[in-house]
Amino acid sequence: MQSRVETSYAGDGQPMRALGTLRDVTELRAAEEEARRLRSRLRHADRAAHAGALTASLSHELNQPLTGILANAQAALHMLGPGDRKLREMLDAIVRDDKRAASVIENVRALLRREEPKRSTFPLDEACSEVLVLFKAELEANRVRLHSALAPRCSVRAVRTQIQQLVLNLVANALQALRERSDGERTLALELVRTGEDRAEIRVSDSGIGIAAEHRARIFDPFFTTRSDGLGMGLAICHWIVEAHGGEIVAEPNDEGGTTFRCTLPVERFAPHAREIASARSATATPFTPDDAAVCIVDDDEASRAGVARLLSAEGWPTIAFASAADALASPALTAAQCVVLDVQMPGMNGTDLQAEMARRGIATPILFLSARSDAPTGVEAMKRGAFEYLAKPVDADVLIDAVRRALARGSALAREISEGREMKARLARLTAREVDVLRHVVAGRLNKQIAADLAISEATVKQHRRQVMDKMRVRSVAELVRACDTAGLEAQ
């Protein structure tokens, strides 16, 4: 059976071989373009993989000095008098910027490791105010009149840097829209309004050129832009951030010109300010005498070590600091301390090794870990081994002070238990062998006649020994005697 081959001819009778060749070239070019895109993606993936491998180390190294800066600034704030307003403002700015830098580092690390960025509860008005500070110079340079009205006591549980990115993008977008207006017509408003018990609205309004009606349906689409130098991602990112936090974003034209962006977000039901929470915790903490407290700090980073020491000293707590675990173990201060603030990653013996060595030596001092790397498995393991708290650097002063206060209260209680145990053992040592026998029977709940029968002595002798036991142990009842024996570690008969 013969096969048929059909050939197409051009008008002059020649086969249309050029058409097949053109198709082959087109397919080849498409394949080459696809291969180029794949190579580009592979190079990007490789860079991201290398960046992910380095990000943990980088975050650790950056968080160390940030901890020192934050602790020193907050220690200075604790020492300042009420009249140092300008200096307090500068230190507040240092604290605010330090926290923002730490949050950026944490979110970048989470992004490269494909982790979900951590959410926290914070006041929306503070987050918005921090963004406005970034635009202060640009607003003045472009003669933009700013109206800011931010409702207080409006806390949200969100990724702080993402919410600030949302506000930053909207304000930057508004400033861009104002460039075509004359000086006297440039106004920008940033408002935060609670619209319900659990909802709040961020509004960014401008008197700019506005958005054309035909473009309003597409302004949140990725890569859509009407600017020659724009990427078309700013508003798309805003839309994604709002949706990721369970909110809504819309753009509306203003009657007098310009645009208003409304971002509705779920907020907590009239949650108290973070400082109020910290103050309440501190007020309900177990009271202690500062003279009886001692904090031992073990951290190889000098800036972090010195900053934390200054901050805790400003609270009136005597502190002693060591640059290594070996130095701490060689000092009697480690045993005498009522709280140990301990770094995790240190050369030689690290923090968890020191924790294990302290347990082996019977040093039961509460340990508060302060790590520059938010390593969940290490933290979980440390807590399983009995760590009192595990905090990530840089840590806010209120959080650290509250944790140390509670650890000191626990350390003070442990010190009392140890002291009482030693005292009860000393009292037990003053008892005769027969008195100890009677004591064990009394603690076990036996009657005098049962004790007399078991020990083959008279009931009158048992009563005499009981009186001597109560006197030497300095107790007035059997219940107190049982507690004293428990404290001394004496088991019943």
C-alpha positions in Angstrom: 0.0 0.0 0.0 1.4 3.3 -1.1 1.3 6.4 1.1 0.2 9.7 -0.2 2.1 12.9 0.3 0.3 16.1 -0.1 2.3 19.2 -1.0 1.1 22.8 -0.9 2.1 25.1 -3.7 2.5 28.8 -3.9 1.1 30.9 -6.7 4.1 30.2 -9.0 3.8 26.5 -8.6 6.7 26.1 -6.1 6.2 24.1 -2.8 5.6 26.3 0.3 8.8 25.1 2.0 9.4 28.5 3.4 6.3 28.2 5.6 7.6 25.0 7.3 11.0 26.6 7.8 9.3 29.7 9.4 7.4 27.4 11.8 10.6 25.6 12.8 12.4 28.8 13.5 9.5 30.2 15.5 9.3 27.0 17.6 13.1 27.0 18.1 13.0 30.6 19.3 10.1 29.8 21.6 12.1 26.9 23.0 15.2 29.0 23.5 13.1 31.7 25.2 11.6 29.1 27.5 15.0 27.7 28.3 16.3 31.2 29.1 13.4 31.7 31.5 14.1 28.4 33.1 17.8 29.2 33.5 16.8 32.6 35.0 14.5 30.9 37.5 17.1 28.3 38.4 19.7 31.1 39.0 17.1 32.9 41.2 16.3 29.7 43.1 20.0 29.1 43.6 20.5 32.7 45.0 17.5 32.3 47.2 18.8 28.9 48.5 22.1 30.5 49.3 20.4 33.5 50.9 18.3 31.1 53.0 21.3 29.3 54.2 23.0 32.6 55.2 19.9 34.3 56.7 20.0 32.5 60.1 23.6 33.5 60.6 23.0 37.0 59.4 19.9 37.4 61.7 22.0 36.2 64.6 24.8 38.6 64.0 22.5 41.6 63.4 20.3 40.9 66.3 23.2 40.9 68.7 24.1 44.6 68.3 20.4 45.5 68.0 19.9 43.9 71.4 22.6 46.1 72.9 21.2 49.2 71.3 17.7 48.5 72.5 18.7 47.6 76.0 21.0 50.6 76.4 18.4 53.0 75.0 15.7 51.6 77.3 18.0 51.6 80.3 18.6 55.3 79.6 14.9 56.0 79.4 14.5 54.3 82.8 17.2 56.6 84.3 15.9 59.9 82.8 14.1 62.4 84.8 10.6 63.8 83.8 12.1 67.0 82.6 14.4 65.6 79.9 11.7 65.7 77.2 13.9 66.2 74.1 16.4 63.5 75.1 13.5 61.1 75.9 12.1 61.7 72.4 15.4 60.9 70.8 15.8 57.7 72.8 12.2 56.7 72.0 13.1 57.1 68.3 16.1 54.8 68.8 13.9 52.2 70.5 11.3 52.5 67.8 13.8 52.2 64.9 15.6 49.3 66.6 12.4 47.3 66.9 11.5 48.1 63.3 14.9 46.8 62.1 14.5 43.6 64.1 11.0 43.0 62.7 12.3 43.5 59.1 15.1 41.0 59.8 12.7 38.5 61.2 10.3 38.8 58.3 13.0 38.5 55.7 14.3 35.4 57.4 10.8 33.9 57.5 10.3 34.7 53.8 13.5 33.1 52.8 12.8 30.0 54.9 9.2 29.9 53.5 7.8 30.5 57.0 4.7 32.4 57.9 5.7 35.8 59.2 5.0 36.1 62.9 2.0 38.1 64.0 1.9 40.2 67.2 -0.5 42.5 68.9 0.3 46.2 68.6 -1.5 49.6 68.5 -2.3 50.6 64.9 -1.9 54.3 65.7 1.8 53.7 66.7 2.5 51.8 63.5 0.9 54.5 61.4 2.8 57.3 63.2 6.1 55.5 62.6 5.4 55.5 58.9 4.6 59.2 58.8 8.0 59.9 60.4 9.6 58.4 57.3 7.8 60.9 55.0 8.4 64.0 57.1 11.2 65.4 54.9 9.4 64.6 51.7 6.1 66.2 52.9 8.0 69.4 53.8 10.0 69.4 50.6 6.9 69.1 48.4 4.8 71.5 50.6 2.1 69.0 51.3 -0.3 69.8 54.1 -0.8 66.8 56.3 -3.8 66.0 58.3 -3.4 63.1 60.8 -6.1 61.8 63.0 -5.3 58.4 64.6 -7.7 56.8 67.1 -5.9 55.4 70.2 -6.6 52.0 71.8 -7.0 50.3 68.5 -4.9 47.2 68.6 -4.5 44.6 65.8 -3.0 41.2 65.7 -1.0 41.3 62.5 2.5 41.3 60.9 3.6 44.8 61.9 6.0 45.4 59.0 3.3 44.3 56.5 0.7 46.7 58.0 3.4 49.5 57.9 4.2 48.5 54.3 0.5 48.9 53.5 0.4 52.4 54.9 3.8 53.3 53.3 2.6 52.2 49.9 -0.7 54.2 50.1 1.1 57.4 51.4 3.7 57.1 48.7 1.0 56.6 46.1 -0.8 59.7 47.3 2.4 61.8 47.2 2.9 60.7 43.6 -0.7 61.8 42.7 -0.1 65.2 44.3 2.9 66.1 42.1 0.8 67.5 39.4 -1.0 69.9 41.8 0.2 73.4 42.6 1.7 74.0 46.1 -1.4 75.4 47.7 -3.6 72.5 46.6 -1.5 69.6 47.9 -3.2 68.0 50.9 -2.9 64.5 52.3 -4.8 62.9 55.2 -4.1 59.8 57.2 -6.9 58.7 59.5 -7.5 55.7 61.7 -11.1 55.3 62.8 -12.7 52.5 64.8 -15.8 51.5 62.9 -17.1 48.9 65.3 -16.1 46.8 68.4 -13.8 44.6 66.3 -13.2 46.6 63.1 -11.1 49.7 62.3 -10.5 51.6 59.1 -7.3 53.2 57.8 -8.0 56.0 55.4 -5.5 57.7 53.1 -6.9 60.6 51.2 -5.3 63.0 48.7 -6.2 66.0 46.7 -4.4 64.7 43.6 -5.3 64.1 40.1 -7.6 61.1 40.9 -8.0 57.8 39.1 -9.7 57.7 35.7 -13.0 55.9 35.7 -11.8 53.3 33.2 -8.8 52.4 35.4 -10.6 52.0 38.8 -11.4 48.3 38.2 -7.8 47.4 37.5 -5.8 49.5 40.0 -5.2 46.5 42.3 -4.1 44.2 39.5 -0.4 43.2 39.5 1.7 45.1 37.0 -1.0 47.5 36.1 0.2 51.1 36.2 -0.4 54.4 34.4 3.1 55.8 35.3 5.9 55.4 32.9 8.4 54.7 35.8 6.0 52.5 37.8 6.1 48.7 38.3 2.4 48.3 39.1 3.0 46.3 42.3 2.4 48.9 45.1 -1.4 48.7 45.2 -1.4 45.0 44.4 0.8 44.4 47.5 -1.6 46.5 49.5 -4.5 44.4 48.3 -2.7 41.2 49.2 -1.7 42.4 52.7 -5.2 43.5 53.6 -6.8 40.3 52.3 -4.1 38.2 54.2 -5.2 39.9 57.4 -8.9 39.3 56.8 -9.8 42.9 55.7 -11.0 44.8 52.6 -9.6 47.7 50.6 -11.4 50.0 48.3 -10.6 53.2 46.4 -13.2 56.0 46.1 -13.0 59.3 44.3 -13.3 62.4 46.4 -16.0 65.0 45.7 -13.4 67.8 45.6 -10.9 65.8 43.6 -8.3 63.1 44.5 -8.8 59.7 45.9 -9.5 58.0 49.3 -8.3 54.5 50.0 -10.2 52.8 52.8 -8.6 49.7 54.4 -10.9 47.9 56.9 -9.1 45.5 59.3 -10.2 43.3 62.2 -9.0 44.6 65.5 -9.1 43.4 69.1 -12.1 44.5 71.2 -10.7 47.5 73.0 -7.5 45.7 74.0 -5.3 47.6 76.5 -2.0 49.1 75.5 1.1 46.8 75.7 2.6 48.9 78.5 -0.6 48.7 80.5 -0.5 44.9 80.2 3.2 44.9 81.3 2.4 47.2 84.2 -0.5 45.0 85.3 1.7 41.9 85.2 4.4 43.6 87.2 1.8 44.7 89.8 0.5 41.2 90.2 4.0 39.5 90.4 5.2 38.0 93.6 6.9 40.8 95.6 10.6 40.6 96.4 13.3 42.7 98.0 15.8 44.1 95.4 18.6 43.7 98.0 17.9 39.9 98.1 17.8 39.6 94.3 20.8 39.0 92.0 20.8 38.5 88.2 23.6 36.7 86.5 24.0 37.5 82.8 26.0 35.2 80.5 26.5 36.4 76.9 29.6 36.4 74.7 28.4 39.6 72.8 29.7 42.6 74.7 27.1 45.1 73.4 24.2 42.8 74.3 25.7 41.8 77.7 26.4 45.4 78.7 23.1 46.7 77.5 21.0 44.1 79.3 23.1 44.7 82.5 22.4 48.4 82.4 18.7 47.9 81.8 18.3 45.5 84.7 20.5 47.6 87.0 18.3 50.6 86.2 15.5 48.6 87.8 17.5 48.4 91.0 18.6 44.7 90.6 22.2 43.9 91.4 23.7 42.2 88.3 26.9 40.4 87.4 27.9 39.6 83.8 30.2 37.0 82.3 31.4 36.7 78.7 31.4 32.8 78.7 29.8 29.9 80.3 33.2 28.8 81.7 33.7 32.1 83.5 30.2 31.8 85.0 30.8 28.3 86.2 34.1 29.3 87.9 32.3 32.0 89.9 30.3 31.4 93.1 27.9 34.2 91.8 26.2 31.7 89.5 25.1 29.6 92.5 24.2 32.6 94.6 22.1 34.3 91.8 18.3 34.0 91.9 18.0 34.4 88.1 20.3 33.7 85.1 19.9 35.5 81.8 21.6 33.2 79.4 22.5 33.5 75.7 22.2 30.3 73.5 24.9 30.5 70.9 28.4 31.1 72.5 31.8 29.8 71.7 33.0 26.8 73.7 30.2 25.8 76.0 26.9 27.1 74.7 23.8 28.1 76.7 22.0 24.7 76.6 25.3 23.0 77.7 25.6 25.4 80.6 21.9 24.6 81.5 22.7 20.9 81.6 25.9 21.4 83.7 23.9 23.5 86.2 21.3 20.8 86.5 24.1 18.2 87.0 25.6 20.3 89.8 22.2 20.8 91.4 22.0 24.5 90.7 18.3 25.1 90.5 18.5 28.9 89.6 15.7 29.9 87.1 17.2 30.3 83.6 15.9 32.9 81.2 17.2 32.3 77.7 17.9 35.3 75.5 18.7 34.2 72.0 19.5 36.1 68.8 18.2 33.2 66.8 14.5 32.4 67.0 15.2 28.6 66.8 12.0 26.9 67.8 13.5 23.4 68.4 16.2 24.8 70.7 13.6 26.8 72.6 11.3 23.8 73.0 14.2 21.7 74.2 15.4 24.3 76.6 11.9 24.6 78.1 11.7 20.8 78.4 14.9 20.9 80.4 13.4 23.4 82.9 14.1 26.8 81.5 12.0 29.5 83.0 11.5 31.5 79.8 12.9 31.7 76.2 13.0 35.1 74.6 14.3 36.2 71.2 16.7 39.2 70.7 16.2 42.0 70.6 13.6 42.0 73.3 11.4 44.9 74.5 12.3 46.3 77.9 8.9 45.7 79.4 8.9 42.0 78.3 12.4 41.4 79.6 11.9 43.2 82.9 8.6 41.4 83.5 10.2 38.0 82.7 13.2 38.8 85.0 10.8 40.0 87.8 8.9 36.7 87.7 12.1 34.6 87.5 13.5 36.5 90.5 10.3 35.8 92.4 10.7 32.1 91.6 14.4 32.2 92.5 13.6 33.8 95.8 11.1 31.1 96.5 13.6 28.4 95.6 16.2 30.0 97.9 13.7 30.0 100.7 12.9 26.4 100.1 16.6 25.4 100.1 17.2 27.5 103.3 14.2 25.9 105.0 15.4 22.4 103.9 18.8 23.0 105.4 17.3 24.3 108.6 15.0 21.3 109.0 17.8 18.9 108.3 19.8 20.6 111.0 16.9 20.2 113.4 16.6 16.5 112.5 20.3 16.0 113.2 19.6 17.0 116.9 17.2 14.2 117.4 18.3 10.9 119.0 17.8 7.6 117.1 14.8 6.7 119.3 13.3 10.1 118.7 13.7 9.7 114.9 11.9 6.3 115.2 9.0 7.9 117.1 8.9 10.8 114.6 8.6 8.4 111.6 5.6 6.7 113.3 3.9 9.9 114.2 4.3 11.2 110.7 2.8 8.0 109.4 -0.3 8.7 111.5 0.0 6.0 114.1 -1.4 6.3 117.6 0.7 6.4 120.8 -0.3 2.8 121.8 0.5 1.5 118.3 3.9 3.2 118.4 4.6 1.7 121.8 3.7 -1.7 120.6 5.8 -1.4 117.5 8.9 -0.1 119.4 8.4 -2.3 122.5 8.3 0.7 124.8 5.7 2.1 127.2 3.1 4.6 126.0 4.4 7.1 128.6 7.8 6.9 127.0 6.3 7.5 123.5 4.6 10.6 124.8 7.8 11.9 126.3 9.7 11.3 123.0 6.9 13.1 121.1 7.2 16.2 123.3 10.9 16.3 122.7 10.5 15.8 119.0 8.0 18.7 118.8 10.3 21.0 120.8 13.5 20.2 118.8 11.7 20.5 115.5 10.1 23.8 116.7 6.6 22.8 115.6 3.2 23.0 117.4 1.1 20.4 115.6 1.4 17.1 113.7 0.5 18.9 110.5 3.5 21.3 110.9 5.7 18.3 111.8 4.7 16.6 108.5 5.5 19.7 106.5 8.9 20.0 108.3 9.7 16.4 107.4 8.7 16.9 103.8 11.0 20.0 103.7 13.9 18.0 105.2 13.3 15.1 102.8 12.5 12.6 105.6 10.2 9.7 104.6 7.6 8.3 107.0 7.9 4.8 108.6 
